[in-house]
């Protein structure tokens, strides 16, 4: 079954074609690396798959939901870690995770497990997000993805702002997610780390896919 099925997808940023006719098919359990220069369209592609970016033409199915007509279902079913952490500054770490669990219709009992796995359970649980360091915010944002138990993980530069321990933690979570049957689509410039993490490398340039290679 295709988790992501894009056919001739065009997406604009203003009048600029950030995606200029993208075809991509990704199956269950794959870890796919999106690589390419800045401005290539990688982040836009992830946002299309998250139901956050409007497409101008083409067809895009994510988890068998149409991203045009059923965007709400797409948003509930995926977990996106973007440049914007999508956290609420006035809420505590735990309150943010409880919000995302409810939004994704996941049992809030999953919050404790996500906090533990990301190492933010003890001294950070009750801290408002506005007081967190960049690395702590990144861990909390990833915990918000974990708590949603998504079938599709969309990670945009997931290692950014993290120390070595945090980077290793990300790698372990990605591998565990794929082993459990989830699909992971990640964009990264840190190829020395992510090349070995993914089993398929997709190169994006000029808003199109120029190479798609299984390792």
LINMOJO-V103448 format. One record per pair of residues at least 6 apart in sequence whose ideal C-beta (glycine too) atoms are under 6 Angstrom apart, sorted by the first residue. I is the first residue (numbers start at 0). GAP is how many residues later the second one is. D is the distance in Angstrom with one decimal. If there is no record, write none. Layout:
i:I gap:GAP d:D
i:I gap:GAP d:D
This chain:
i:1 gap:23 d:5.3
i:2 gap:23 d:5.4
i:2 gap:25 d:5.5
i:2 gap:149 d:5.7
i:2 gap:180 d:4.4
i:3 gap:22 d:4.0
i:3 gap:45 d:5.8
i:3 gap:58 d:5.7
i:4 gap:20 d:5.5
i:4 gap:56 d:4.4
i:5 gap:16 d:5.3
i:5 gap:18 d:4.4
i:5 gap:54 d:5.1
i:6 gap:16 d:5.8
i:6 gap:51 d:5.7
i:6 gap:52 d:4.6
i:7 gap:13 d:5.2
i:7 gap:50 d:3.8
i:8 gap:10 d:5.5
i:8 gap:13 d:4.6
i:8 gap:46 d:5.4
i:8 gap:49 d:3.8
i:8 gap:51 d:5.3
i:9 gap:9 d:5.9
i:9 gap:11 d:5.9
i:9 gap:46 d:4.6
i:9 gap:47 d:4.6
i:9 gap:48 d:5.6
i:10 gap:7 d:5.3
i:10 gap:8 d:4.2
i:10 gap:33 d:5.5
i:10 gap:37 d:5.7
i:10 gap:42 d:5.4
i:10 gap:44 d:5.0
i:11 gap:44 d:5.6
i:16 gap:190 d:5.4
i:17 gap:23 d:5.0
i:17 gap:26 d:4.0
i:17 gap:189 d:5.7
i:18 gap:22 d:5.1
i:18 gap:25 d:5.5
i:18 gap:188 d:4.9
i:19 gap:187 d:3.7
i:19 gap:188 d:5.4
i:21 gap:187 d:5.8
i:25 gap:6 d:5.6
i:25 gap:157 d:5.9
i:27 gap:153 d:6.0
i:27 gap:155 d:5.7
i:28 gap:149 d:5.4
i:28 gap:152 d:5.6
i:29 gap:153 d:5.5
i:29 gap:170 d:6.0
i:30 gap:147 d:5.1
i:30 gap:153 d:4.6
i:30 gap:167 d:4.6
i:30 gap:168 d:5.7
i:31 gap:153 d:5.1
i:31 gap:166 d:6.0
i:31 gap:168 d:4.7
i:31 gap:170 d:5.9
i:32 gap:153 d:6.0
i:32 gap:161 d:5.2
i:32 gap:165 d:3.7
i:32 gap:168 d:5.0
i:33 gap:8 d:4.6
i:33 gap:153 d:4.2
i:33 gap:168 d:5.4
i:33 gap:170 d:5.7
i:34 gap:168 d:5.5
i:35 gap:6 d:5.8
i:35 gap:167 d:5.5
i:35 gap:168 d:4.0
i:35 gap:169 d:5.0
i:39 gap:164 d:4.4
i:39 gap:165 d:5.1
i:40 gap:163 d:5.2
i:40 gap:166 d:4.4
i:41 gap:145 d:4.0
i:41 gap:162 d:5.2
i:42 gap:113 d:5.5
i:43 gap:9 d:5.8
i:45 gap:108 d:4.7
i:45 gap:110 d:5.4
i:46 gap:6 d:3.8
i:47 gap:12 d:5.9
i:48 gap:13 d:5.3
i:48 gap:105 d:5.6
i:49 gap:28 d:5.3
i:49 gap:30 d:4.3
i:49 gap:104 d:5.4
i:50 gap:16 d:5.1
i:50 gap:20 d:4.0
i:50 gap:23 d:3.4
i:50 gap:24 d:4.6
i:59 gap:7 d:4.4
i:61 gap:12 d:5.0
i:62 gap:14 d:4.9
i:62 gap:88 d:5.9
i:64 gap:8 d:4.5
i:64 gap:9 d:4.8
i:66 gap:7 d:5.4
i:75 gap:28 d:5.5
i:77 gap:72 d:5.2
i:77 gap:74 d:4.4
i:77 gap:76 d:5.8
i:78 gap:66 d:3.7
i:78 gap:69 d:4.8
i:78 gap:71 d:3.6
i:78 gap:74 d:5.3
i:79 gap:74 d:4.5
i:80 gap:60 d:5.7
i:80 gap:61 d:5.8
i:80 gap:64 d:5.4
i:80 gap:74 d:4.8
i:80 gap:77 d:5.6
i:81 gap:74 d:4.8
i:84 gap:52 d:5.4
i:84 gap:56 d:3.8
i:86 gap:9 d:5.1
i:86 gap:42 d:4.8
i:86 gap:54 d:5.9
i:87 gap:8 d:5.8
i:88 gap:40 d:5.0
i:88 gap:41 d:3.9
i:91 gap:34 d:5.0
i:91 gap:36 d:5.6
i:92 gap:27 d:5.6
i:92 gap:31 d:5.1
i:92 gap:32 d:5.7
i:92 gap:34 d:5.9
i:92 gap:47 d:5.1
i:93 gap:31 d:4.9
i:96 gap:14 d:4.6
i:96 gap:17 d:5.9
i:96 gap:46 d:5.9
i:96 gap:47 d:5.7
i:96 gap:50 d:4.9
i:97 gap:10 d:5.3
i:97 gap:13 d:5.6
i:99 gap:44 d:4.6
i:99 gap:47 d:5.9
i:99 gap:48 d:5.8
i:100 gap:7 d:4.8
i:100 gap:9 d:5.9
i:100 gap:10 d:5.8
i:100 gap:46 d:5.1
i:103 gap:44 d:4.2
i:105 gap:42 d:5.8
i:105 gap:43 d:5.7
i:109 gap:37 d:5.1
i:110 gap:36 d:5.7
i:113 gap:29 d:4.5
i:113 gap:32 d:4.3
i:113 gap:33 d:3.9
i:114 gap:6 d:3.8
i:117 gap:21 d:4.7
i:117 gap:24 d:5.8
i:117 gap:25 d:4.1
i:119 gap:19 d:5.4
i:119 gap:20 d:5.8
i:133 gap:27 d:4.5
i:134 gap:26 d:5.3
i:134 gap:27 d:5.6
i:137 gap:23 d:4.8
i:137 gap:24 d:5.7
i:150 gap:31 d:5.5
i:151 gap:31 d:5.1
i:152 gap:24 d:5.7
i:152 gap:29 d:6.0
i:152 gap:31 d:4.4
i:153 gap:31 d:5.4
i:154 gap:31 d:4.0
i:155 gap:31 d:5.1
i:156 gap:31 d:5.8
i:157 gap:12 d:5.1
i:158 gap:8 d:4.8
i:158 gap:11 d:5.8
i:158 gap:31 d:5.6
i:170 gap:26 d:5.8
i:173 gap:10 d:5.3
i:176 gap:7 d:5.9
i:177 gap:6 d:5.7
i:187 gap:6 d:4.4
i:198 gap:16 d:5.4
i:199 gap:14 d:4.9
i:200 gap:12 d:5.0
i:201 gap:7 d:5.8
i:201 gap:10 d:5.0
i:202 gap:7 d:5.0
i:202 gap:8 d:4.0
